[in-house]
Amino acid sequence: MWKMLYFWKNDNLAMKKTLWIAIFVMLTLNACTRDDICDQNSPTTPLLIITFQDFSNPENRKNVTDLVVRPVLDTTAILVAQTTDSIAIPLNVNQDITEFLFTREATDSVASNTDRVQFTYGRNNVYVNRACAFRTTYENLNGARTADTANWIISFQTETENVEDLSETHITILH
């Protein structure tokens, strides 16, 4: 304590600056509150759940071989060459329409077939909390494909018009 008073009294500028900076930092840190962290269990913008079923027997699921899904205006694939009977893909949160290219048998350039698929919907932004901000839910969902001579997608069935969670199928594609 005496040494500190000695430095203060003898006009040691460096010591005074260091002391004032330390006091300022301590007061600043004391005044801050912990930032909120978005909890993993907080609801987020849901993905569109699509299942693929057999056109000739709509009750049975049917795998799509080497499926590739990518947005129409982007070369980055969302799903890369997977054989699957269901997928979860994001919808555009800034527009009421999202278009994708669905390519089956993508690893075989001779047999590959691409269909352009369009999803239309209304958006509803819901405030979650300060840390997580907003989530978007979708309503009045509808799916369609553009006409083509060699479509592999035959039809769409909307199972749930409102996309609010990840626990149910929203669209069924028959092929």
Sequence and secondary structure as in RCSB ss.txt:
>XXXX:A:sequence
MWKMLYFWKNDNLAMKKTLWIAIFVMLTLNACTRDDICDQNSPTTPLLIITFQDFSNPENRKNVTDLVVRPVLDT
TAILVAQTTDSIAIPLNVNQDITEFLFTREATDSVASNTDRVQFTYGRNNVYVNRACAFRTTYENLNGARTADTA
NWIISFQTETENVEDLSETHITILH
>XXXX:A:secstr
 HHHHHHHHTT HHHHHHHHHHHHHHHHHHH        TTS     EEEEEE SSSTTSB  EEEEEEEETT S
S SEEEEEESEEEE   SSSSEEEEEEEESTT TTT EEEEEEEEEEEEEEEEETTTEEEEEEEEEEEEE   TT
 S  EEEES S B  SSS  EEEE 
